C-alpha cells in the first residue's frame, strides 16, 4: 500500500492496538506458547475474548460465532500464508505474523493481494508483536514482558527488529524508562513503521518516538511523518542499522526491508528535519529517560548541584565541551543560596554542598529548590557520589520531595554502587527522575533534550517533475560536452567554451574565447582526464594550443586504448577565485540529495561538504554555503577581494530544481565551480542517468 492511499483510515487501527477479541493460530507442536499468551493476557487484565486454534484445525476459524479484531499467526512458516488467507476470508481486520513466510515474494504475491483486497491489514512477517502499555495489552510472547514498568510513560518505540525492540524494552524498564508503546514490524509486507507511526502521533501523551530502521522504501513519507510529529510537539529519534555498505547489502539481501542509505546522508537529513540520531542502545535508553520523564528545556543554561567538588568540576567540564552553558548565577540566586549553604561556601556554579557538613541532604533539597526557581537556569544536574546506604536513602528523599512535576529538567548523575544505593535508586526510578551513571551520559542526554527544542523550519518534500524532461534530448551516456550543455539549459553559469572536432575548429575557438584557455579530451570512455593526461591548462598562445591538441590526443590513446574520442572542449582558463564543487545524487531512500563544498585540493584536504535534500530555496542553499568550514575564505583574507558566495548558493538552487525536474538523473558532479568576485563559473561537469537496477 502506498502511504498516499487515502482509502485507509489510520484511526481504524484502534482495533489492532486495542482489540476486544483475539484469535491465536498456532503450530500444532507449540501448545506452550498459547498457554503463555493466555497467562500474559490474563495477568495484564485483558478482559476480551481469546480463542486459540491449531493450524491443523484452521478451517474451524470460519465457524467462530464472532469475528476477532486481531489474529496472532504463530503457525509454522509454510502454513502462515494459508492462515492469513482464511482469517481474511472471514473478515478479521488485523493480523500479526510472527513466523517467516516460505518461498519467494513471487509465491506470496497472489495471496497477499487477495488478503489486502478483502480489507485485512497485517504486521509482519517475522514480527515479535507489540505492547500497548496504555491499555495493558501484550500481543507478544517476549521474555521482556516478565518485567513490570508500572504505569505507562510517554515513549513509543517502533523497531524493524523484534529482538532489538524487546531487548530495548527490557533494558529500558531495568533503567527506569516507562514506555507507552513498543511495536516490532519485522519484514513489512503490509503495515510498516510509517503506518504505525501515523497512528501513534495521534496520542497526545506521546513525547518521543524512537525508530529502529534497517531499510525503507519511502524515505520522504517517513520525513512527512517526522514533520507531523514535530508539529505536534513529539520528538523523533532514529537508530539505524546497515549504515556501512558491506553490512547494508547483507541486511537488505537477507530481510528485503527496502533500500538503505549511508551515514552521511542520514546525518544531513537529521539536521535538516530535526531528527536525533542514536548510535547504540545506551543512547536509546538515555534519550528515553530524559525525553520521556523530563519537562522540555527552554535553553542551554545549566546549573550543577553536587555533593562532591571534584565530580561537580568534571560535570561542568563535560557540559562545556558539549556546548552547554554552565550559567553564571544571578545576584538574587547567589543571595538565596548563601542563606542555605554553610558559612564560607561560595555561591557559584557548580554549586557544591559538602558531604561532610551537618545535614547535607536538607541543604541539598533547599539549594535544588532555589535553582529550580532561578530564571537564569534552564536545567539542573545533581551529582551524587559514593556514600552509605542510609545516605543514599536521604538523598532520594531530598530529590523526590523537592523535584516538582512541572519543573524544568532535573537530571541526576548517580555514582553510588548497587550494594549501597540500589534501593534508593529504584525509588528514584519510580519517581520518574532521569538517572545516569556518568557525567558524560548525563551531559549527552541533556544535549539530546536541547536538540529537541531546536525545531527546524519545515522543509518542502515534494520533488516531482512539472514538465518534459530535458535529459531525454541527450544520448544515453553523456560526455562532458553533453553534460555542460544539459545544465546550461537550466541556467547554470558556465565558463565560455566550444566543443570542437578538429584542430582548425580548436584554434578558431581559442581565438574567439581568448587566451589563456584549457583544452580537454571529450569521451565517455575516459573517466579521469587527469589520469589519462587528457587535459592541458593555461595555454596562452595559439602555438601552445596547437601543440597541446596533438599531445593530449596521443596521451589519451596510450592511456585508454580503444577509447572513442568524441572531440575536445576549449574553455576559458579561470585564474581567480576559489574552486568549489556542487552536485546531486539520487539516494535510493530519500531521493535527490544536493551537495556543495570546497573543491579541488581544498576538498582533498578538508572533505568540507554540506548535504541537503532537494528541493531547496535560496535561504536553505545559503545556509549550506555558510555552514562550510571554509566559508571564511569567501570573505576575503589579507586584502583579497570578497567572493560572491551568494552566487554559489544560487547555483545550488538551480541544481536542486534540476534534480527534481529530471527523475532519470542519477548523479551530477560539478567538480569545478569557481567562485569569483563577479559570480560563479562552472568548468567540469559529469552527468549520469539512472540504470534500470538503480531505480
C-alpha positions as CSV (number, residue, x, y, z in Angstrom):
1,X,0.0,0.0,0.0
2,X,1.2,3.5,-0.8
3,X,1.4,5.9,2.1
4,X,-0.6,8.3,0.0
5,X,-3.6,5.8,-0.1
6,X,-6.5,7.8,1.3
7,X,-8.8,4.9,1.4
8,X,-7.2,3.6,4.6
9,X,-8.1,5.3,7.9
10,X,-5.3,5.2,10.4
11,X,-8.0,5.7,13.1
12,X,-9.3,2.3,12.3
13,X,-6.1,0.8,13.7
14,X,-7.7,1.2,17.1
15,X,-8.9,-2.4,16.6
16,X,-5.3,-3.5,16.0
17,X,-3.9,-1.9,19.1
18,X,-7.0,-2.0,21.3
19,X,-8.7,-5.3,20.3
20,X,-11.7,-6.6,22.2
21,X,-11.2,-10.1,20.9
22,X,-8.1,-12.1,19.9
23,X,-7.6,-15.2,17.8
24,X,-4.3,-17.2,18.2
25,X,-3.4,-19.5,15.3
26,X,-0.5,-21.8,16.3
27,X,1.7,-24.6,15.2
28,X,0.3,-27.9,16.5
29,X,3.6,-28.5,18.3
30,X,3.7,-25.3,20.3
31,X,0.9,-25.5,22.9
32,X,3.2,-23.9,25.5
33,X,3.1,-20.6,23.6
34,X,-0.7,-20.5,23.7
35,X,-0.5,-21.1,27.5
36,X,2.0,-18.3,27.9
37,X,-0.1,-15.9,25.8
38,X,-3.2,-16.7,27.7
39,X,-1.4,-16.2,31.0
40,X,0.1,-12.9,30.0
41,X,-3.2,-11.5,28.7
42,X,-4.9,-12.6,32.0
43,X,-2.1,-11.2,34.1
44,X,-2.2,-7.9,32.3
45,X,-6.0,-7.7,32.8
46,X,-7.3,-8.3,29.3
47,X,-11.0,-9.0,29.6
48,X,-11.9,-9.7,26.0
49,X,-12.4,-13.0,24.1
50,X,-9.3,-15.1,23.5
51,X,-9.6,-18.1,21.1
52,X,-6.7,-20.4,20.2
53,X,-6.8,-22.7,17.2
54,X,-4.1,-25.0,16.0
55,X,-3.1,-24.9,12.3
56,X,-4.5,-28.4,11.7
57,X,-7.9,-27.1,12.8
58,X,-7.6,-23.8,11.0
59,X,-10.8,-24.3,8.9
60,X,-12.8,-24.1,12.1
61,X,-11.9,-20.3,12.1
62,X,-14.8,-20.0,9.7
63,X,-17.2,-21.5,12.4
64,X,-16.4,-18.9,15.1
65,X,-19.5,-17.2,16.4
66,X,-17.7,-13.8,16.2
67,X,-15.1,-12.1,14.0
68,X,-12.0,-11.4,16.1
69,X,-10.5,-7.9,16.0
70,X,-7.0,-9.3,15.8
71,X,-5.4,-12.6,14.8
72,X,-1.9,-13.6,16.1
73,X,-0.4,-16.0,13.5
74,X,2.2,-18.2,15.2
75,X,1.8,-21.1,12.9
76,X,4.6,-22.8,11.0
77,X,6.3,-20.9,8.2
78,X,4.7,-23.0,5.4
79,X,1.2,-22.6,6.9
80,X,1.2,-18.8,7.7
81,X,0.0,-17.8,4.2
82,X,-2.9,-20.2,4.4
83,X,-3.8,-18.9,7.9
84,X,-3.6,-15.3,6.6
85,X,-5.9,-16.2,3.7
86,X,-8.5,-18.0,5.9
87,X,-8.6,-15.2,8.5
88,X,-9.1,-12.5,5.8
89,X,-11.9,-14.6,4.3
90,X,-13.9,-14.4,7.5
91,X,-13.2,-10.7,7.8
92,X,-10.5,-10.5,10.5
93,X,-9.4,-6.8,10.1
94,X,-5.9,-7.1,11.6
95,X,-3.2,-9.7,12.0
96,X,0.3,-10.0,13.3
97,X,2.5,-12.6,11.6
98,X,5.2,-13.9,13.8
99,X,6.6,-16.6,11.5
100,X,8.7,-16.4,8.4
101,X,6.9,-17.0,5.0
102,X,8.2,-19.9,3.0
103,X,9.0,-19.3,-0.7
104,X,9.8,-16.2,-2.7
105,X,8.0,-12.9,-3.0
106,X,6.5,-14.1,-6.3
107,X,4.9,-17.0,-4.4
108,X,3.4,-14.7,-1.8
109,X,2.1,-12.0,-4.1
110,X,-1.3,-13.6,-5.3
111,X,-2.4,-14.5,-1.7
112,X,-1.3,-11.2,-0.2
113,X,-3.1,-9.3,-3.0
114,X,-6.2,-11.2,-2.2
115,X,-5.9,-10.7,1.5
116,X,-5.5,-6.9,1.1
117,X,-8.4,-6.7,-1.3
118,X,-10.6,-8.0,1.4
119,X,-9.6,-5.1,3.7
120,X,-7.4,-7.1,6.0
121,X,-4.2,-5.4,7.2
122,X,-1.2,-7.1,8.9
123,X,2.1,-6.5,10.6
124,X,5.0,-8.8,9.7
125,X,6.0,-11.4,8.9
126,X,8.8,-12.0,11.4
127,X,7.3,-9.6,13.9
128,X,7.6,-10.3,17.6
129,X,4.4,-8.4,18.2
130,X,3.7,-5.3,20.2
131,X,2.8,-4.0,23.6
132,X,0.2,-1.3,24.4
133,X,1.0,-0.2,27.9
134,X,-1.8,2.4,28.0
135,X,-4.5,-0.3,27.8
136,X,-2.3,-3.1,29.2
137,X,-2.4,-5.3,26.1
138,X,0.6,-7.6,25.4
139,X,0.5,-9.0,21.9
140,X,3.8,-10.8,22.2
141,X,5.5,-13.8,23.9
142,X,8.7,-11.9,24.6
143,X,10.5,-12.6,27.8
144,X,10.7,-8.8,28.3
145,X,7.1,-8.9,29.4
146,X,8.1,-10.7,32.5
147,X,9.3,-7.3,33.8
148,X,7.0,-4.7,35.1
149,X,7.4,-1.0,34.3
150,X,4.5,0.2,36.4
151,X,2.3,2.9,34.8
152,X,2.6,3.8,31.2
153,X,5.0,6.5,30.1
154,X,5.5,8.9,27.2
155,X,7.9,7.0,24.9
156,X,7.0,4.9,21.8
157,X,9.5,2.5,20.2
158,X,8.9,1.2,16.7
159,X,11.5,-1.4,15.6
160,X,12.0,-3.4,12.4
161,X,13.9,-5.9,14.6
162,X,11.8,-7.8,17.1
163,X,14.7,-8.9,19.2
164,X,16.2,-5.5,19.3
165,X,12.9,-3.8,20.1
166,X,12.1,-6.1,23.0
167,X,15.7,-6.0,24.2
168,X,15.5,-2.3,24.4
169,X,12.2,-2.6,26.3
170,X,13.8,-4.9,28.9
171,X,16.9,-2.7,29.2
172,X,14.7,0.4,29.4
173,X,12.5,-0.9,32.1
174,X,15.5,-2.0,34.1
175,X,16.9,1.6,33.8
176,X,13.6,3.2,34.8
177,X,12.3,4.1,31.3
178,X,8.5,4.0,31.1
179,X,7.2,3.2,27.6
180,X,3.8,3.8,26.1
181,X,4.0,1.6,23.1
182,X,6.6,-0.9,21.7
183,X,5.9,-2.2,18.2
184,X,8.0,-4.5,16.2
185,X,7.2,-4.6,12.5
186,X,9.6,-7.4,11.2
187,X,9.6,-7.6,7.4
188,X,6.9,-5.2,6.5
189,X,4.9,-6.7,3.7
190,X,1.9,-4.5,4.5
191,X,1.7,-2.2,7.5
192,X,5.1,-0.7,8.2
193,X,6.7,1.7,10.7
194,X,5.3,4.7,8.9
195,X,1.7,3.4,9.2
196,X,2.3,2.6,12.8
197,X,3.8,6.0,13.5
198,X,0.8,7.7,11.9
199,X,-1.4,6.1,14.5
200,X,0.9,6.8,17.4
201,X,1.3,10.5,16.7
202,X,-2.5,10.9,17.4
203,X,-1.8,10.1,21.0
204,X,-1.2,13.5,22.8
205,X,0.6,11.8,25.7
206,X,3.5,10.7,23.4
207,X,6.6,12.9,23.8
208,X,9.1,10.8,21.9
209,X,9.0,8.2,19.1
210,X,12.1,6.1,18.6
211,X,12.6,4.2,15.3
212,X,15.0,1.4,14.7
213,X,15.4,1.3,10.9
214,X,17.3,-1.1,8.7
215,X,15.7,-0.2,5.4
216,X,12.9,1.9,3.9
217,X,11.0,2.0,0.7
218,X,9.8,5.6,1.0
219,X,12.1,7.9,2.9
220,X,10.2,11.0,2.1
221,X,7.0,9.5,3.5
222,X,8.9,8.9,6.7
223,X,10.1,12.5,6.8
224,X,6.5,13.7,6.3
225,X,5.6,11.6,9.4
226,X,8.5,13.1,11.3
227,X,7.4,16.7,10.4
228,X,3.9,15.9,11.6
229,X,5.2,14.5,14.9
230,X,7.4,17.6,15.4
231,X,4.4,19.9,14.7
232,X,2.6,18.1,17.5
233,X,5.5,18.5,19.9
234,X,6.7,15.0,19.6
235,X,10.5,14.4,19.4
236,X,11.7,11.9,16.8
237,X,14.9,9.8,17.2
238,X,16.3,7.2,14.8
239,X,18.7,4.3,15.5
240,X,20.0,3.0,12.1
241,X,21.2,-0.4,11.1
242,X,23.2,-1.0,8.0
243,X,24.9,2.4,7.5
244,X,28.1,0.7,6.3
245,X,27.9,-0.6,2.8
246,X,29.0,-4.2,3.4
247,X,26.6,-4.6,6.2
248,X,23.8,-2.7,4.3
249,X,24.0,-5.1,1.4
250,X,23.8,-8.2,3.6
251,X,20.9,-6.8,5.6
252,X,18.8,-5.9,2.6
253,X,19.5,-9.1,0.8
254,X,18.5,-11.1,3.9
255,X,15.5,-9.2,5.0
256,X,14.1,-7.4,2.0
257,X,13.4,-4.3,4.0
258,X,13.6,-1.9,1.1
259,X,16.6,0.4,0.5
260,X,19.1,1.9,2.9
261,X,21.5,4.8,2.8
262,X,24.8,5.8,4.3
263,X,25.6,7.6,7.5
264,X,26.5,10.9,5.8
265,X,23.1,11.3,4.2
266,X,21.3,10.2,7.4
267,X,23.2,12.9,9.3
268,X,22.3,15.6,6.7
269,X,18.6,14.5,6.8
270,X,18.6,14.6,10.6
271,X,20.0,18.1,10.7
272,X,17.5,19.3,8.0
273,X,14.4,17.8,9.6
274,X,15.2,17.9,13.3
275,X,15.8,14.2,14.0
276,X,18.1,12.9,16.7
277,X,20.4,10.0,15.6
278,X,21.2,7.3,18.0
279,X,24.2,5.0,17.6
280,X,23.5,2.3,20.2
281,X,21.1,1.0,22.8
282,X,22.8,3.0,25.5
283,X,21.9,6.3,23.8
284,X,18.4,4.9,23.1
285,X,17.9,4.3,26.8
286,X,19.3,7.7,27.8
287,X,17.2,9.5,25.3
288,X,14.1,7.7,26.5
289,X,14.9,8.5,30.1
290,X,15.2,12.2,29.7
291,X,12.6,12.9,27.0
292,X,10.1,10.5,28.5
293,X,10.4,11.8,32.0
294,X,11.6,15.5,31.9
295,X,9.9,18.7,31.0
296,X,11.2,20.5,27.9
297,X,14.2,22.7,28.5
298,X,13.8,26.3,27.3
299,X,17.5,26.9,26.7
300,X,21.0,25.6,27.3
301,X,21.8,27.3,30.7
302,X,22.6,24.5,33.1
303,X,23.2,24.7,36.8
304,X,25.2,21.9,38.5
305,X,24.5,20.9,42.1
306,X,27.0,18.5,43.5
307,X,27.7,16.7,46.8
308,X,31.4,16.5,45.6
309,X,33.5,19.4,44.4
310,X,35.6,17.1,42.1
311,X,32.7,15.5,40.4
312,X,31.0,18.9,40.0
313,X,34.0,20.2,38.2
314,X,34.2,17.1,35.9
315,X,30.4,17.5,35.2
316,X,30.9,21.2,34.4
317,X,33.8,20.4,32.0
318,X,31.8,17.8,30.2
319,X,28.8,20.2,29.8
320,X,31.0,23.0,28.4
321,X,32.7,20.6,26.0
322,X,29.3,19.7,24.5
323,X,28.2,23.3,24.1
324,X,26.1,23.7,27.2
325,X,26.4,26.9,29.1
326,X,27.3,26.4,32.8
327,X,25.5,29.7,33.6
328,X,26.7,32.4,35.9
329,X,24.2,32.7,38.7
330,X,22.3,36.0,39.3
331,X,22.9,38.1,42.4
332,X,19.5,37.1,43.6
333,X,20.2,33.4,43.3
334,X,23.6,33.8,44.9
335,X,22.0,35.6,47.8
336,X,19.3,32.9,48.3
337,X,22.0,30.2,48.2
338,X,24.2,31.9,50.7
339,X,21.3,31.7,53.2
340,X,21.2,27.9,52.9
341,X,24.8,26.9,52.2
342,X,27.2,26.5,55.1
343,X,29.3,29.5,56.2
344,X,32.3,30.0,54.0
345,X,30.8,28.3,50.9
346,X,30.9,30.1,47.6
347,X,27.6,30.5,45.9
348,X,28.7,29.9,42.3
349,X,28.1,27.3,39.6
350,X,28.8,24.4,40.1
351,X,27.1,24.7,43.5
352,X,28.9,22.3,45.9
353,X,27.2,21.0,49.1
354,X,30.0,19.5,51.1
355,X,29.1,16.0,52.2
356,X,30.9,16.5,55.4
357,X,28.6,19.2,56.8
358,X,25.8,18.6,59.2
359,X,22.6,17.5,57.5
360,X,23.8,18.0,53.9
361,X,20.7,16.4,52.5
362,X,18.5,19.2,53.8
363,X,20.9,21.7,52.3
364,X,20.8,19.8,49.0
365,X,17.0,20.0,49.0
366,X,16.9,23.7,49.7
367,X,19.6,24.5,47.1
368,X,17.8,22.4,44.5
369,X,14.5,24.3,45.2
370,X,16.3,27.6,44.7
371,X,17.9,26.5,41.4
372,X,14.6,25.2,40.1
373,X,13.1,28.6,40.6
374,X,16.1,30.6,39.2
375,X,15.1,32.5,36.0
376,X,18.6,32.2,34.5
377,X,18.7,28.4,34.9
378,X,17.1,26.1,32.2
379,X,18.1,22.7,33.6
380,X,19.7,21.3,36.7
381,X,22.2,18.4,37.1
382,X,22.5,16.9,40.5
383,X,25.7,14.9,41.1
384,X,25.6,12.2,43.8
385,X,28.9,10.5,44.8
386,X,29.5,7.2,46.7
387,X,28.0,7.1,50.2
388,X,26.4,4.8,52.7
389,X,23.0,3.1,52.1
390,X,21.5,5.4,54.7
391,X,22.9,8.5,52.9
392,X,21.6,7.2,49.6
393,X,18.1,7.0,51.1
394,X,18.3,10.5,52.4
395,X,19.4,11.8,49.0
396,X,16.5,10.0,47.4
397,X,14.2,11.6,50.0
398,X,15.6,15.0,49.2
399,X,15.2,14.7,45.4
400,X,11.8,13.1,45.4
401,X,10.5,15.6,47.9
402,X,11.9,18.6,46.0
403,X,11.5,18.0,42.3
404,X,8.2,19.4,41.1
405,X,6.4,17.5,38.3
406,X,6.1,20.7,36.2
407,X,9.6,21.9,36.9
408,X,12.5,22.5,34.5
409,X,14.5,19.3,33.6
410,X,16.3,17.8,36.7
411,X,18.9,15.1,35.9
412,X,20.8,13.0,38.4
413,X,24.3,11.6,37.9
414,X,24.1,8.7,40.4
415,X,27.5,7.3,41.2
416,X,26.6,5.1,44.2
417,X,27.2,1.4,43.7
418,X,24.3,-1.2,43.9
419,X,25.4,-2.5,47.3
420,X,24.8,0.8,48.9
421,X,22.4,2.6,46.6
422,X,20.2,0.0,44.9
423,X,17.1,0.5,47.0
424,X,17.3,4.3,46.8
425,X,18.0,4.0,43.0
426,X,14.7,2.1,42.5
427,X,12.8,4.7,44.4
428,X,14.2,7.5,42.2
429,X,13.4,5.5,39.1
430,X,9.8,5.0,40.2
431,X,9.6,8.7,40.8
432,X,10.5,9.5,37.2
433,X,13.8,11.4,37.9
434,X,16.2,10.6,35.0
435,X,19.3,8.8,36.3
436,X,22.6,8.4,34.7
437,X,25.8,6.6,35.7
438,X,28.4,9.0,34.5
439,X,28.9,12.8,34.0
440,X,29.3,12.1,30.2
441,X,26.0,10.3,29.8
442,X,24.2,12.9,31.9
443,X,25.5,15.8,29.7
444,X,24.9,13.9,26.5
445,X,21.3,13.3,27.5
446,X,20.8,16.9,28.3
447,X,22.2,17.9,24.9
448,X,19.8,15.5,23.2
449,X,16.9,17.1,25.1
450,X,18.0,20.5,24.0
451,X,18.3,19.3,20.4
452,X,14.6,18.6,20.6
453,X,13.6,22.2,21.1
454,X,15.6,23.4,18.1
455,X,12.7,22.9,15.7
456,X,13.9,23.4,12.1
457,X,12.0,25.4,9.5
458,X,9.6,22.9,7.8
459,X,11.3,21.7,4.6
460,X,9.4,21.1,1.4
461,X,9.4,17.4,0.4
462,X,7.5,17.5,-2.9
463,X,10.1,17.0,-5.6
464,X,8.3,15.9,-8.8
465,X,8.9,16.9,-12.4
466,X,6.5,19.6,-13.6
467,X,7.2,19.3,-17.3
468,X,9.0,17.4,-20.1
469,X,12.5,16.0,-19.4
470,X,15.4,17.9,-20.9
471,X,17.6,14.9,-20.3
472,X,15.7,12.9,-22.9
473,X,17.3,15.2,-25.6
474,X,20.7,13.7,-24.9
475,X,22.4,10.3,-25.6
476,X,22.1,7.5,-23.1
477,X,25.7,8.1,-21.9
478,X,26.5,11.8,-21.7
479,X,30.0,13.1,-22.4
480,X,31.3,16.3,-20.7
481,X,30.1,18.4,-23.6
482,X,26.6,16.9,-23.3
483,X,26.6,17.4,-19.5
484,X,27.6,21.1,-19.7
485,X,25.0,21.8,-22.4
486,X,22.4,20.0,-20.3
487,X,23.0,22.0,-17.1
488,X,23.2,25.2,-19.2
489,X,19.6,24.7,-20.2
490,X,18.7,25.0,-16.5
491,X,20.6,28.4,-16.3
492,X,23.7,27.3,-14.6
493,X,26.7,29.6,-15.1
494,X,29.2,28.0,-17.5
495,X,32.7,29.2,-18.5
496,X,32.9,30.3,-22.1
497,X,33.7,27.2,-24.1
498,X,33.5,25.5,-27.5
499,X,33.1,21.8,-28.5
500,X,35.5,21.0,-31.4
501,X,36.1,18.0,-33.6
502,X,39.2,19.2,-35.5
503,X,42.4,21.2,-35.0
504,X,41.1,24.0,-37.1
505,X,37.9,24.3,-35.0
506,X,40.1,24.2,-31.9
507,X,42.3,27.0,-33.0
508,X,39.3,29.1,-34.0
509,X,37.7,28.5,-30.6
510,X,40.8,29.6,-28.8
511,X,41.0,32.9,-30.6
512,X,37.2,33.5,-30.1
513,X,37.3,32.7,-26.4
514,X,40.6,34.5,-25.7
515,X,43.7,33.2,-24.1
516,X,44.6,31.6,-21.7
517,X,42.4,28.6,-22.3
518,X,42.1,25.0,-21.2
519,X,41.9,22.0,-23.6
520,X,40.2,18.8,-22.6
521,X,39.5,15.4,-24.3
522,X,35.8,14.6,-24.5
523,X,35.0,10.9,-24.3
524,X,32.6,8.7,-22.3
525,X,35.3,6.1,-22.2
526,X,37.7,8.3,-20.3
527,X,36.5,8.8,-16.7
528,X,39.5,10.7,-15.4
529,X,41.1,13.1,-17.8
530,X,43.8,13.8,-15.3
531,X,44.8,10.2,-15.0
532,X,44.7,9.8,-18.8
533,X,46.7,13.1,-19.2
534,X,43.9,14.2,-21.5
535,X,43.9,17.8,-20.3
536,X,46.2,20.8,-20.8
537,X,45.9,24.0,-18.6
538,X,47.0,27.6,-19.1
539,X,47.5,27.6,-22.8
540,X,48.4,31.2,-23.6
541,X,49.1,31.3,-27.3
542,X,47.7,29.6,-30.5
543,X,51.0,27.7,-30.8
544,X,50.7,26.2,-27.3
545,X,47.1,25.3,-28.1
546,X,48.1,23.6,-31.4
547,X,50.9,21.6,-29.7
548,X,48.6,20.6,-26.8
549,X,45.9,19.3,-29.2
550,X,48.0,16.5,-30.7
551,X,49.7,15.8,-27.4
552,X,46.6,15.2,-25.3
553,X,45.0,13.0,-28.0
554,X,48.2,10.9,-28.2
555,X,48.4,10.5,-24.4
556,X,44.8,9.6,-24.1
557,X,45.1,7.0,-26.8
558,X,48.0,5.4,-25.0
559,X,46.3,5.6,-21.5
560,X,42.9,4.4,-22.7
561,X,43.4,2.2,-25.8
562,X,40.2,1.7,-27.7
563,X,38.6,4.8,-26.2
564,X,36.3,6.6,-28.6
565,X,37.2,10.3,-28.7
566,X,34.2,12.5,-29.4
567,X,36.2,15.7,-29.7
568,X,37.7,18.3,-27.4
569,X,36.5,21.1,-25.3
570,X,38.2,24.5,-25.4
571,X,37.3,26.5,-22.2
572,X,38.4,29.9,-20.8
573,X,41.0,29.4,-18.1
574,X,39.7,30.7,-14.7
575,X,42.7,32.0,-12.7
576,X,40.9,33.8,-9.9
577,X,38.5,32.9,-7.1
578,X,38.1,29.6,-5.1
579,X,37.3,26.3,-6.7
580,X,34.2,24.7,-5.3
581,X,32.0,21.7,-6.1
582,X,28.3,21.3,-6.5
583,X,26.4,18.0,-7.1
584,X,23.4,15.9,-6.7
585,X,22.9,12.2,-6.0
586,X,19.6,10.3,-6.2
587,X,19.5,8.4,-3.0
588,X,17.5,5.1,-3.0
589,X,15.8,6.1,0.2
590,X,15.4,9.9,0.3
591,X,15.6,10.8,-3.4
592,X,17.7,13.7,-4.7
593,X,20.3,15.0,-2.3
594,X,22.2,18.2,-3.2
595,X,25.8,18.8,-2.2
596,X,28.1,21.9,-2.1
597,X,31.6,22.1,-0.8
598,X,35.1,23.3,-1.4
599,X,36.6,21.7,-4.5
600,X,40.0,20.6,-5.9
601,X,42.9,20.4,-3.5
602,X,40.8,22.1,-0.8
603,X,38.3,19.2,-0.8
604,X,41.1,16.6,-0.8
605,X,42.5,18.2,2.4
606,X,39.3,19.2,4.3
607,X,36.5,17.0,2.9
608,X,34.3,20.1,3.5
609,X,30.9,19.3,2.2
610,X,27.2,20.2,3.1
611,X,24.3,18.0,2.1
612,X,20.5,18.7,2.0
613,X,17.5,17.0,0.4
614,X,16.0,18.8,-2.6
615,X,14.1,20.9,-3.2
616,X,15.9,23.9,-1.7
617,X,15.1,27.6,-1.6
618,X,17.7,30.3,-1.7
619,X,17.9,30.7,2.1
620,X,18.4,27.0,2.6
621,X,21.2,26.9,0.0
622,X,22.8,30.0,1.5
623,X,22.7,28.3,4.9
624,X,24.5,25.3,3.3
625,X,27.3,27.5,2.0
626,X,27.6,29.4,5.3
627,X,27.9,26.0,7.2
628,X,31.1,25.1,5.3
629,X,34.2,25.2,7.5
630,X,35.9,27.1,4.6
631,X,33.2,29.7,4.4
632,X,35.6,32.5,5.8
633,X,37.6,32.1,2.6
634,X,34.8,33.8,0.7
635,X,35.0,36.9,2.8
636,X,38.4,37.9,1.6
637,X,41.6,37.3,3.5
638,X,44.6,39.7,3.9
639,X,43.3,42.3,1.5
640,X,41.9,39.9,-1.2
641,X,38.5,40.5,-2.8
642,X,35.3,39.3,-1.2
643,X,33.9,36.5,-3.3
644,X,30.3,36.2,-4.4
645,X,29.2,33.3,-2.2
646,X,25.6,34.2,-2.7
647,X,26.0,33.4,-6.4
648,X,27.3,30.0,-5.3
649,X,24.1,29.5,-3.3
650,X,22.1,30.5,-6.4
651,X,23.8,27.7,-8.4
652,X,22.9,25.2,-5.7
653,X,19.2,26.2,-6.0
654,X,19.4,25.6,-9.8
655,X,20.9,22.2,-9.2
656,X,18.1,21.5,-6.7
657,X,15.5,22.5,-9.3
658,X,17.2,20.4,-11.9
659,X,17.3,17.3,-9.7
660,X,13.5,17.4,-9.1
661,X,12.8,18.0,-12.8
662,X,14.9,15.1,-14.0
663,X,13.8,11.9,-12.3
664,X,16.2,9.8,-14.6
665,X,19.2,11.7,-13.5
666,X,21.2,9.6,-11.0
667,X,24.3,11.6,-10.4
668,X,25.5,15.1,-11.3
669,X,29.1,16.2,-10.4
670,X,30.2,19.8,-11.0
671,X,33.8,19.3,-9.9
672,X,35.0,22.8,-10.7
673,X,32.7,25.7,-9.9
674,X,35.0,28.8,-9.5
675,X,33.6,31.4,-7.1
676,X,34.9,34.8,-8.0
677,X,34.1,38.4,-7.0
678,X,31.7,38.6,-10.0
679,X,29.9,35.4,-9.7
680,X,30.4,31.7,-10.4
681,X,32.0,30.0,-13.5
682,X,31.5,26.3,-13.9
683,X,34.1,24.2,-15.8
684,X,34.0,20.5,-15.1
685,X,30.6,18.6,-15.3
686,X,29.7,15.0,-15.3
687,X,26.1,13.6,-15.5
688,X,24.9,10.0,-15.3
689,X,21.5,8.5,-15.9
690,X,19.9,6.1,-13.6
691,X,20.4,2.5,-14.7
692,X,17.4,0.2,-14.5
693,X,18.8,-1.5,-11.4
694,X,19.3,1.9,-9.7
695,X,15.6,2.8,-9.8
